[in-house]
C-alpha cells in the first residue's frame, strides 16, 4: 500500500495528489513485475528491470528512464519531524 507524506510534499513544493497518483502507478507495475518473479533495481547508473537471480547474477531485461536512487532504502523522521531518506 502506498502512502504519501503530505507535509514532506509541501516542503518539497510538489502536489501531494500528483505524487499519490505516480506512487500508485509505480507500485502497480512493481507488483506486476514481482508476480512474474522480476524486480526493479535502482542504482547510481539508473534503473533496470531484472530477472531471477542465479549463480551468475540477475539478467537485465530493460533499462528505465529517470532517476533511480539505490541503497538500502532506509528512511525515518528527522529532528524537524519530516521523513527523510539517505542521500
N, C-alpha and C positions, 0 to 999 in steps of 0.2 A: 504494500500500500504506500502510495506516495504521500509526502507531507511537505507543505510549503511553509516556510518560516516568514510570516508577514513582516515583522519588524526588520528582518535582515534584507528582505526585498526592498523595503522602503529606504533603508540605509544605503543600499546599492543604487537606488534610483530606478528600479525596474518595476513593471506592473506585476503584482503577485498573481493575478488571474492568468496572465500570459505565461508566467513561469509554471503555474499549475498545469496548464494545457500542454506545454512542452514536456514537463516531467511525466505526465500520464502517457504521452506518446512514446517517449524513450523507454519507459517501464514496460509498456505493452510489447514493444519489439524485443526488449531484453528477455521477457518471459517466454516469448515465442522461440527465440534462439535457445533458451535454456531447455525448453521442451524437446528440442531437436538434439540436445547434448552438446550444444555450441555455446560460445560466450563472447562477450565484448571485452577487449583488452585495451586499456589506455596507458600510454607512457609518454616519454619525452619526445618520441618521434611521431606521435599521433595515435589514432585509434585503428583497431583492426577487429574483424570478426574471425575467431579462431575455432578450429575443430577440437576433437577429443585429444587428450594427451596420450602419448605413447612414449616409449623409451627414447625417441629422438626429438620429442617436443610436440607442440601443437601446430598443426598446419594452419597457415594464414590463408583464409578463404576470401577476404576482401579488405580493402583499406577504406577508412572513413574520413570524410572531410570535417574540419572543425577542430577545436581544441579539446584534447582528451588528456586530463591530468592523471598521472599514475600515483603510486604509493599505496599504502595500506587502506586509505580512505578514512582514516580516523578524523573525528571532529568532536567538538564539545563546546560548552558555554564558556565564553571568555569573561574576564572580570567586568566587562561592560554589559554582560547579560546576553550578548548576541552569540549565535552559534558560529564557530569558525573552524575551518579545517586547516590541515598542514599546508604550508606554502612552498 
